[in-house]
Amino acid sequence: MKIKFHGAARTVTGSQHLLEINGKSLLLDCGLFQGKREESYKRNKNLLFDPQKINAVILSHAHIDHSGNLPSLWRNGFKGNIYATPATIDLCEIMLRDSGYIQEKDIEYVNKKRRKKNEPEFNPLYTIDDVINTLNLFKPVNYYEELEIPEFDGKVKMKFFNAGHILGSAQTVLEINQNTRKIKFAFTGDIGRPGLPILRDPDFIGNVNCIISESTYGNRVHDKSDGMEFQFAKTINETYNKSGKLIIPAFSVGRTQEIVYVYTKLLNEGKIPDVKIFVDSPLSTNATEVFRKHPDSFDKETAKLLRNGVDIFGNTHVSYIRDAFYSKKLNELDEPVIIISASGMCESGRILHHLKNNIENKNNTILIVGFMAQHTLGRQIIDSRDKPNPTVKIFGDSYQVNANVVVLNSFSAHADKNELHEYFDKFDRKLLEDIFLVHGELPQQQALKSALEKMGFGKIYIPSDGEEFEI
């Protein structure tokens, strides 16, 4: 058995890990690489393997850095099954369509400029038609259901466990029969945090021999998740008292729903004023409808609120904005409001317009509630806190960062350093022979590797892009 790493190696985007088992190929995730525009386009377009030779795909969850390049896979000849949880499939239905739309519109804009320069035009990475064909390949697998993957001639069984990261997110355990040897292999996908609102906590998957694990926050400790409500209320109240606007860039799936949930809870408890709140993202609005379809994924506290009639996703007090006309109208409001908008890393979408219109006002607050990759506008806004007279570029123009920038990492859906240590501490050191750390920047991975070695684990690897290992 061989493992080859084609993405999320020493970085946090573009998750793609290829297993070669008894002469056949199984791909774990097929995500989009996100970062500098030109580099991202090249990396996403030029897959490092032949899609026609992939027998099947297992998808950990719907986030675009894990699922977003699946239509490219289909476009380049893959016609096998994609195994995912039912909730992940429902989310991919909306997220991949949205991504396909963005791919088409972005390339229209680029080609318009290239035509003026008499330069050859580009093709989109993929189209909505490619997305539709890709969606037909999905096969639902429930949590804890054991499935013998038909493409592998009875040699590979799979089982999903709850990852607690976003709705439908799964850890995968594979039982692999290779000649006379049995290997129990795991892929964490992204591991969530215990105690987060809405979703159940991550499962322990049982002992395995080999694991590919995320390492996003391998050397960082988040604020306690139980302090989330206090911090959020404090930020809302301080901004409201200045008659300012609270602008929150948030991922459409997971983070937006968590923010609305906590806002609703604080409002019901009288801890914040009845400030108007807008979710300005068609994708976020659609994703919230998917959440409503899967209450079986909710934790006990959320289930109790639902039984008591609490509208946790705020239909009665949250305005969900689909139409671009009403999105633009939000910037005309001259009163305290909360605006939640995508994209989460501030790289595209309606959030750019809200930042452009609000970032120079000292009464406003920009609330960062998620991971911001290197080179993204979101990371630049975070880093601006340490600079005198900071500026950032939005749509090519420079803007002074006068708004207060607040970072609440208690909202993070990734396990932190201590939670990763607790996760690994449950494994038998004698059985877990190989650990591969992915989905993290190198300093975070090196710190986690050192900690795991001190905990008694043996072979721990930090693979580079394109690196191959034999198990």
DORORO-883080 format. One record per residue (C-alpha): residue in three letters; x, y, z. Coordinates in steps of 0.001 Angstrom, whole numbers. Layout:
% residues N
res:xx:yy:zz
ALA:X:Y:Z
...
//
This chain:
% residues 471
res:xx:yy:zz
MET:0:0:0
LYS:1249:3468:-918
ILE:176:6954:191
LYS:907:9962:-1983
PHE:164:13492:-815
HIS:-1142:15871:-3462
GLY:-2498:18731:-1385
ALA:-2820:20169:2137
ALA:837:19157:2602
ARG:2547:21785:4766
THR:-390:24075:4051
VAL:-4078:24142:4993
THR:-5773:24071:1606
GLY:-6317:21691:-1304
SER:-6770:18442:626
GLN:-5974:15459:-1679
HIS:-4418:12194:-457
LEU:-4065:9209:-2773
LEU:-3985:5591:-1555
GLU:-2769:2820:-3868
ILE:-4153:-507:-2651
ASN:-3587:-3780:-4483
GLY:-3079:-1951:-7758
LYS:-6147:294:-7377
SER:-6459:3948:-6352
LEU:-8588:5544:-3642
LEU:-8607:9335:-3285
LEU:-9300:10926:100
ASP:-10818:14387:-529
CYS:-10365:16510:-3631
GLY:-10238:20099:-2422
LEU:-9458:23417:-4035
PHE:-6132:25058:-3260
GLN:-6798:28596:-2026
GLY:-4297:31442:-1921
LYS:-2664:33676:-4519
ARG:-5008:33713:-7516
GLU:-2579:32730:-10307
GLU:-847:30023:-8252
SER:-4204:28619:-7137
TYR:-5528:28389:-10696
LYS:-2449:26497:-11878
ARG:-2412:24094:-8942
ASN:-6114:23347:-9177
LYS:-6009:22844:-12940
ASN:-2916:20613:-13045
LEU:-3801:17560:-10967
LEU:-768:15488:-9989
PHE:-2469:12190:-10843
ASP:-4572:10763:-13654
PRO:-8276:11112:-12719
GLN:-9184:8243:-15057
LYS:-7139:5881:-12884
ILE:-8937:6791:-9641
ASN:-11328:3985:-8691
ALA:-13248:5802:-5932
VAL:-13248:8904:-3726
ILE:-14043:9274:-32
LEU:-15023:12813:984
SER:-14571:13878:4609
HIS:-16790:16976:4467
ALA:-18191:19696:2239
HIS:-15801:22592:2833
ILE:-14423:23743:-511
ASP:-10785:23120:459
HIS:-11810:19446:759
SER:-14533:19063:-1904
GLY:-14106:21949:-4325
ASN:-12014:20261:-7033
LEU:-14254:17209:-7450
PRO:-15807:18687:-10629
SER:-12295:18989:-12119
LEU:-11869:15306:-11380
TRP:-15024:14497:-13355
ARG:-14066:16920:-16138
ASN:-10761:15071:-16550
GLY:-12198:11581:-16757
PHE:-13139:10297:-13286
LYS:-16471:8452:-13374
GLY:-16367:6405:-10135
ASN:-18275:6711:-6861
ILE:-17814:9484:-4296
TYR:-18672:8259:-791
ALA:-19874:10830:1765
THR:-22415:11262:4553
PRO:-25957:12321:3554
ALA:-25505:15790:5116
THR:-22217:16290:3254
ILE:-23939:15391:-19
ASP:-26743:17885:685
LEU:-24194:20612:1409
CYS:-22138:19771:-1690
GLU:-25305:20160:-3743
ILE:-25315:23882:-2945
MET:-21604:24536:-2358
LEU:-20293:22978:-5557
ARG:-22983:24714:-7621
ASP:-21913:27986:-6027
SER:-18264:27191:-6747
GLY:-19070:26341:-10370
TYR:-20844:29683:-10754
ILE:-17812:31496:-9307
GLN:-15424:29614:-11627
GLU:-17458:30678:-14660
LYS:-17838:34320:-13574
ASP:-14181:34709:-12565
ILE:-12964:33421:-15918
GLU:-15397:35729:-17755
TYR:-13789:38677:-15974
VAL:-10228:37490:-16677
ASN:-10965:36763:-20347
LYS:-12524:40201:-20817
LYS:-9189:41727:-19847
ARG:-7195:39239:-21945
ARG:-9280:39971:-25054
LYS:-8417:43654:-24763
LYS:-4723:42719:-24758
ASN:-5179:40198:-27606
GLU:-4040:37439:-25255
PRO:-5353:33849:-25486
GLU:-8408:33195:-23315
PHE:-8566:30752:-20416
ASN:-11099:27989:-19842
PRO:-12854:27874:-16467
LEU:-11540:25320:-14010
TYR:-14987:23740:-14333
THR:-18556:24709:-15099
ILE:-21958:24223:-13477
ASP:-22581:21386:-15961
ASP:-19466:19644:-14604
VAL:-20853:20119:-11089
ILE:-24184:18537:-12026
ASN:-22399:15505:-13494
THR:-20227:15257:-10371
LEU:-23224:15326:-8036
ASN:-24581:12238:-9791
LEU:-21535:10281:-8576
PHE:-22235:10717:-4850
LYS:-23174:7672:-2769
PRO:-24492:8249:789
VAL:-22938:6380:3713
ASN:-24304:6931:7230
TYR:-22169:7298:10344
TYR:-21127:3907:11796
GLU:-22391:1984:8742
GLU:-19803:-552:7582
LEU:-19480:-580:3792
GLU:-17410:-2929:1687
ILE:-16196:-637:-1103
PRO:-17201:-2519:-4277
GLU:-14396:-1065:-6404
PHE:-11795:-2890:-4293
ASP:-12934:-6503:-4730
GLY:-13745:-7149:-1071
LYS:-10321:-5952:109
VAL:-11381:-2612:1634
LYS:-14141:-1806:4162
MET:-14962:1714:5318
LYS:-16773:3279:8242
PHE:-17544:6934:8980
PHE:-17304:8442:12478
ASN:-18489:11898:13500
ALA:-15710:14507:13213
GLY:-17654:17304:14950
HIS:-16222:19903:12548
ILE:-19203:20916:10393
LEU:-22538:19322:9591
GLY:-21894:15880:8084
SER:-18134:15953:8657
ALA:-16611:12498:9029
GLN:-13512:10701:10119
THR:-12889:7645:7948
VAL:-11629:4268:9130
LEU:-10590:1733:6494
GLU:-9958:-1969:7039
ILE:-7549:-2960:4282
ASN:-6659:-6547:3393
GLN:-3340:-6462:1620
ASN:-2001:-9925:765
THR:-1620:-11612:4176
ARG:-1647:-8360:6133
LYS:-4579:-6419:7590
ILE:-4179:-2671:8051
LYS:-6543:-458:10006
PHE:-6135:2971:8445
ALA:-7736:6312:9387
PHE:-8168:9773:7909
THR:-9386:12439:10325
GLY:-10527:15001:7786
ASP:-10861:18101:9988
ILE:-11321:17416:13702
GLY:-13796:19606:15567
ARG:-13751:20828:19148
PRO:-15658:19438:22131
GLY:-18326:21779:23464
LEU:-19043:23736:20304
PRO:-22657:24798:19736
ILE:-25118:22843:17567
LEU:-23102:19723:16641
ARG:-22205:16623:18623
ASP:-18609:16307:19851
PRO:-16038:14395:17765
ASP:-15979:10599:18160
PHE:-13007:8511:19189
ILE:-12540:6153:16247
GLY:-10857:3294:18113
ASN:-7331:2032:17652
VAL:-5757:2076:14197
ASN:-2354:1247:12693
CYS:-1931:4311:10497
ILE:-3551:7750:10479
ILE:-3536:10889:8338
SER:-4395:13719:10698
GLU:-5084:17403:10356
SER:-2741:19725:12313
THR:-4161:23208:11689
TYR:-3647:24408:15262
GLY:-873:22065:16364
ASN:765:24770:18464
ARG:-2044:27131:19353
VAL:-4486:27128:22257
HIS:-7942:28558:21590
ASP:-10004:30411:24100
LYS:-12332:28001:25863
SER:-15452:27247:23852
ASP:-17562:27875:26972
GLY:-16301:31494:26950
MET:-17623:32072:23433
GLU:-20928:33593:24510
PHE:-19341:36094:26912
GLN:-16779:37254:24330
PHE:-19362:37596:21590
ALA:-21757:39513:23834
LYS:-18934:41860:24908
THR:-18050:42609:21268
ILE:-21690:43223:20305
ASN:-22328:45518:23287
GLU:-19143:47569:22801
THR:-19874:48115:19108
TYR:-23547:48915:19772
ASN:-22590:51501:22418
LYS:-20477:53295:19783
SER:-23423:53139:17307
GLY:-21129:51119:15066
LYS:-21586:48223:12701
LEU:-20278:44750:13441
ILE:-18963:43104:10268
ILE:-18340:39352:10480
PRO:-16670:37457:7618
ALA:-17824:33870:8073
PHE:-17828:30588:6223
SER:-21270:29880:4836
VAL:-21355:26386:6300
GLY:-20905:25911:10018
ARG:-19612:29241:11247
THR:-22560:31351:10080
GLN:-25048:28983:11716
GLU:-23022:28966:14969
ILE:-22967:32766:15112
VAL:-26727:32999:14558
TYR:-27272:30287:17191
VAL:-25192:32112:19825
TYR:-26770:35476:18929
THR:-30245:33944:19345
LYS:-29319:32448:22713
LEU:-27835:35736:23987
LEU:-30875:37681:22792
ASN:-33294:35288:24528
GLU:-31278:35625:27744
GLY:-31294:39449:27570
LYS:-27491:39721:27410
ILE:-27403:41811:24229
PRO:-29654:44533:22778
ASP:-32106:43694:20008
VAL:-29696:44872:17311
LYS:-30639:44062:13716
ILE:-28700:41119:12277
PHE:-28354:40260:8590
VAL:-26960:37107:6984
ASP:-25907:38461:3599
SER:-25078:35384:1551
PRO:-27323:33238:-649
LEU:-25054:30257:63
SER:-25295:30765:3839
THR:-29066:31006:3542
ASN:-29230:27751:1569
ALA:-26806:26048:3966
THR:-28995:26980:6932
GLU:-31896:25191:5232
VAL:-29693:22074:4964
PHE:-28983:22302:8717
ARG:-32722:22283:9378
LYS:-32961:18956:7489
HIS:-30440:17164:9735
PRO:-31424:17623:13419
ASP:-30041:14123:14105
SER:-26547:15708:13975
PHE:-27292:18208:16771
ASP:-25998:17952:20327
LYS:-28211:17560:23407
GLU:-28352:21286:24251
THR:-29459:22219:20738
ALA:-32010:19399:20660
LYS:-33430:20658:23983
LEU:-33769:24219:22660
LEU:-35606:22879:19611
ARG:-37979:20884:21833
ASN:-38657:24065:23805
GLY:-39614:25902:20623
VAL:-36522:28136:20362
ASP:-35919:29221:16765
ILE:-32158:28541:16854
PHE:-31529:29751:13304
GLY:-33408:32956:13809
ASN:-36181:33106:11229
THR:-38084:35514:13476
HIS:-35243:37946:14190
VAL:-32555:37381:11529
SER:-32863:38779:8004
TYR:-31464:36408:5375
ILE:-30420:38322:2241
ARG:-30378:36642:-1156
ASP:-30869:39511:-3580
ALA:-27839:41668:-4498
PHE:-30028:44795:-4486
TYR:-30804:44377:-780
SER:-27183:43487:-74
LYS:-26115:46905:-1409
LYS:-28864:48582:629
LEU:-27200:47371:3845
ASN:-24352:49820:3274
GLU:-26827:52712:3386
LEU:-27938:51870:6938
ASP:-26922:54491:9497
GLU:-27531:52538:12687
PRO:-25930:49727:14710
VAL:-26288:46433:12826
ILE:-24578:43057:12593
ILE:-23694:41850:9089
ILE:-22510:38271:8564
SER:-21247:37644:5059
ALA:-19044:35342:2984
SER:-16414:34463:1961
GLY:-14904:33409:5258
MET:-11329:34394:4349
CYS:-12444:37674:2701
GLU:-11190:36583:-700
SER:-14380:37047:-2716
GLY:-18095:37638:-2447
ARG:-20246:40224:-702
ILE:-18022:40571:2361
LEU:-15582:42609:248
HIS:-18214:45303:-325
HIS:-19065:45453:3376
LEU:-15390:45722:4325
LYS:-14794:48416:1721
ASN:-17688:50478:3080
ASN:-16974:49996:6795
ILE:-13283:49337:7432
GLU:-12297:53034:7673
ASN:-14859:53923:10381
LYS:-13390:53772:13889
ASN:-16807:53080:15417
ASN:-17160:49828:13512
THR:-15785:46402:14409
ILE:-14517:43635:12170
LEU:-14941:40346:14012
ILE:-12720:37484:12848
VAL:-14145:34095:13864
GLY:-12240:31595:11698
PHE:-8893:30539:10294
MET:-7357:32902:7722
ALA:-4816:31329:5369
GLN:-1600:33082:4390
HIS:-1895:35774:1699
THR:-5661:36151:2134
LEU:-7286:39516:2885
GLY:-8550:38050:6159
ARG:-4987:37319:7308
GLN:-3902:40828:6265
ILE:-6686:42336:8374
ILE:-5580:40270:11399
ASP:-1936:41263:10879
SER:-2929:44943:10588
ARG:-3409:45041:14359
ASP:378:45063:14836
LYS:1109:47856:12338
PRO:987:51660:12597
ASN:-1515:53253:10172
PRO:-2300:49918:8496
THR:-3884:49688:5054
VAL:-5276:46790:3038
LYS:-6259:46510:-599
ILE:-9856:45746:-1531
PHE:-10760:45550:-5227
GLY:-7299:46950:-5961
ASP:-7754:50133:-3881
SER:-6092:50903:-540
TYR:-8194:51380:2587
GLN:-7109:52490:6037
VAL:-7916:49945:8749
ASN:-9545:52254:11312
ALA:-12227:49828:12466
ASN:-11552:47802:15586
VAL:-10342:44298:14646
VAL:-11358:41573:17122
VAL:-10325:37918:16821
LEU:-12417:35323:18679
ASN:-10762:31951:18209
SER:-13259:30352:20601
PHE:-15471:30010:17513
SER:-12872:27886:15740
ALA:-14188:24546:14443
HIS:-10689:23008:14463
ALA:-9256:21251:17493
ASP:-6483:23261:19122
LYS:-3127:22075:20463
ASN:-4489:20696:23733
GLU:-7521:19095:22078
LEU:-5296:17391:19500
HIS:-3115:16052:22319
GLU:-6223:14706:24077
TYR:-7421:13152:20814
PHE:-4160:11279:20239
ASP:-3729:10307:23881
LYS:-6603:7793:23460
PHE:-4665:5705:20919
ASP:-2563:2651:21812
ARG:1081:3631:21093
LYS:1990:65:20174
LEU:-741:-246:17551
LEU:-519:3220:15986
GLU:2670:2821:13959
ASP:2513:5691:11430
ILE:1155:9235:11803
PHE:1056:11639:8849
LEU:385:15295:9667
VAL:-1386:17331:6979
HIS:-3623:20417:6738
GLY:-1354:22721:8701
GLU:1378:25277:8245
LEU:4827:23872:8939
PRO:5528:25522:12342
GLN:2212:24179:13680
GLN:3021:20703:12360
GLN:6548:20646:13766
ALA:5244:21573:17209
LEU:2593:18842:17088
LYS:5132:16284:15857
SER:7434:17114:18786
ALA:4551:16841:21271
LEU:3428:13468:19870
GLU:6980:12123:20110
LYS:7065:13133:23786
MET:3740:11330:24231
GLY:5401:8097:23091
PHE:4394:7839:19439
GLY:7020:6523:17056
LYS:6979:7333:13348
ILE:5519:10775:12667
TYR:5819:12352:9240
ILE:5210:15820:7824
PRO:4875:15026:4098
SER:5744:17482:1344
ASP:3564:17983:-1705
GLY:3983:15014:-4044
GLU:5827:12892:-1459
GLU:5046:9164:-1434
PHE:5239:6603:1378
GLU:4904:2821:1443
ILE:3016:1247:4343
//
